[in-house]
Amino acid sequence: MRSALFALLLTLPLAAALSACEGDSFLTDATVVRDSVELAAPTATVDLPSALDFTNAGAGIALRRPERTEDAQQWDLALRRTETSGFALRTFEAPGQSLRGAGLSAQASDFEALERAPRNSSDYTTGLIPISVGNVFAVRSRQYSTGLGFACTAFGKLKVVSVDAVAGTAKLAVIANAGCDDERLTAD
């Protein structure tokens, strides 16, 4: 009896630690970060960041300029102009790396109604994804190492609020889950 109790007491903290990298965090509420950001395509007439980084959502959704060396390979989605004078989000791809790149999943549901991001990789598109006002996407960040030998993914959602073709900018409403591999997109 004592060994069973000891095993249970030892297993609970271990299960909680491991569950942070396996879907919903064990016995924890979802920690979501809400933000509104403005990105500029690299050719824009304004000096704004051009990319989003979801991997450290607990500290806030980071804005990056992947055109600069210090931000290289530290972003998930970058705003780009298309050949037709529209805009697209370019996902970070990890060529030559064992970790998976970022992806977007177009959603038919309302931004606020989207409660979970899809978990299957096949639900996500990579590359250059055209956007327009009103589009809603689930976001899967690039995989990143926790330093403990685990690979994590951050999940989020975004809505294209506005685009300004003259200035070369797009405004996005963004929500990200700060947990490792936790696809919940609403606070509990």
C-alpha positions in Angstrom: 0.0 0.0 0.0 2.8 2.4 0.9 4.6 1.7 -2.4 1.4 2.4 -4.3 1.0 5.7 -2.5 4.6 6.6 -3.1 4.3 5.8 -6.8 1.2 8.0 -7.1 2.9 10.9 -5.3 5.9 10.5 -7.6 3.9 10.1 -10.8 1.6 13.2 -10.4 4.4 15.8 -10.6 6.1 13.9 -13.4 2.8 13.6 -15.3 2.2 17.4 -14.9 5.7 18.2 -16.2 5.4 15.9 -19.2 1.9 17.0 -20.1 3.1 20.5 -20.8 4.5 19.0 -24.0 1.6 16.7 -24.8 -1.6 18.7 -25.5 -3.6 20.4 -22.8 -1.5 21.2 -19.8 -2.3 18.9 -16.9 -4.5 20.5 -14.3 -3.7 24.0 -15.5 -5.8 26.7 -17.1 -4.9 27.9 -20.5 -2.8 31.0 -20.5 -3.6 33.1 -23.6 -2.1 36.3 -24.7 -4.2 38.8 -26.7 -2.6 41.5 -28.8 -3.3 43.7 -31.8 -0.3 44.2 -34.1 0.6 46.0 -37.2 3.2 44.5 -39.6 4.8 46.1 -42.6 6.1 44.3 -45.7 9.8 44.8 -46.2 9.2 47.2 -49.0 6.8 49.4 -47.0 7.2 53.1 -46.6 6.9 52.8 -42.8 9.4 51.4 -40.3 7.5 48.5 -38.6 8.4 44.9 -37.9 7.4 42.5 -40.6 7.0 39.2 -38.6 5.4 37.5 -35.6 7.0 35.1 -33.2 4.6 32.9 -31.2 7.2 30.7 -29.5 7.5 32.8 -26.3 3.9 33.9 -26.0 4.2 33.9 -22.2 6.3 37.0 -22.5 4.0 38.5 -25.2 3.8 37.9 -28.9 7.2 39.1 -30.2 7.5 41.3 -33.3 10.5 40.6 -35.5 12.3 41.9 -38.5 13.6 38.7 -40.2 15.4 40.8 -42.7 17.9 41.6 -39.9 20.5 39.2 -38.8 19.5 39.3 -35.1 16.0 38.2 -35.9 16.9 35.5 -38.5 15.1 32.2 -37.9 13.3 33.6 -34.8 9.8 34.2 -36.4 6.8 32.2 -37.4 4.9 34.4 -39.9 6.1 37.3 -42.0 4.0 39.8 -44.0 4.9 39.9 -47.7 3.5 41.6 -50.8 2.3 39.4 -53.6 2.8 39.9 -57.3 -0.8 41.1 -57.6 -0.3 43.9 -55.1 -2.0 42.0 -52.4 -0.6 40.6 -49.2 0.4 37.2 -48.0 1.7 35.7 -44.8 4.9 33.6 -45.3 5.4 30.8 -42.8 8.8 30.0 -41.4 10.1 26.8 -42.9 13.0 25.0 -41.3 15.2 23.8 -44.2 17.9 21.4 -43.1 16.6 21.3 -39.5 14.9 18.4 -37.7 12.3 20.7 -36.2 9.1 21.4 -38.1 8.3 24.9 -39.5 5.2 27.1 -38.8 1.8 26.7 -40.5 -1.5 28.4 -41.0 -5.0 26.8 -41.1 -7.7 28.9 -42.7 -10.8 28.9 -40.5 -14.5 29.4 -41.5 -15.5 30.2 -37.9 -15.6 33.6 -36.2 -12.3 34.7 -34.6 -13.8 34.8 -31.1 -15.6 31.4 -31.6 -12.4 29.6 -32.5 -11.6 27.8 -29.2 -8.9 25.3 -30.3 -6.3 25.1 -33.0 -6.1 21.9 -35.0 -3.4 19.5 -33.9 -2.9 17.5 -37.2 -0.1 18.8 -39.3 -2.2 18.1 -42.4 -4.6 20.8 -41.3 -1.9 23.5 -41.8 -0.6 25.1 -45.0 2.9 26.4 -45.3 4.6 28.8 -47.7 3.1 32.0 -48.9 -0.6 32.3 -48.0 -2.6 35.1 -49.4 -4.7 37.2 -46.9 -7.5 39.7 -47.1 -9.5 41.6 -44.5 -11.7 39.3 -42.4 -9.6 36.1 -42.9 -9.2 34.0 -39.7 -6.4 31.5 -39.3 -5.3 29.1 -36.6 -1.5 29.3 -36.2 1.0 26.6 -35.4 4.4 28.0 -34.5 7.7 26.4 -35.6 8.9 23.8 -33.3 11.4 24.9 -30.7 13.5 23.1 -28.1 12.7 23.5 -24.5 16.3 22.8 -23.5 15.1 19.6 -21.7 15.2 17.6 -24.9 11.5 18.2 -25.7 10.3 20.0 -28.9 7.4 22.3 -28.3 4.9 24.1 -30.5 2.9 27.2 -29.7 -0.7 27.5 -31.0 -2.6 30.7 -31.7 -5.2 32.4 -33.9 -5.2 35.6 -35.9 -7.7 37.7 -37.8 -6.8 40.2 -40.6 -8.3 43.5 -39.4 -7.1 45.8 -42.1 -4.6 46.2 -44.9 -3.2 49.3 -46.4 -1.7 48.7 -49.8 -0.2 52.2 -50.1 1.7 52.0 -46.8 2.4 48.3 -47.2 0.9 47.3 -43.8 -1.6 44.9 -42.3 -3.2 45.0 -38.9 -3.9 41.7 -37.1 -5.8 40.7 -34.0 -3.8 37.9 -32.4 -4.3 35.4 -29.6 -1.6 32.9 -28.6 -1.5 30.2 -26.0 1.6 30.4 -23.8 1.7 26.7 -23.1 3.8 24.1 -24.8 1.7 22.1 -27.3 -1.5 23.4 -25.8 -4.0 24.1 -28.6 -6.6 25.9 -26.4 -7.2 29.4 -27.6 -9.5 30.8 -24.9 -8.7 31.4 -21.3 -10.4 28.9 -18.9 
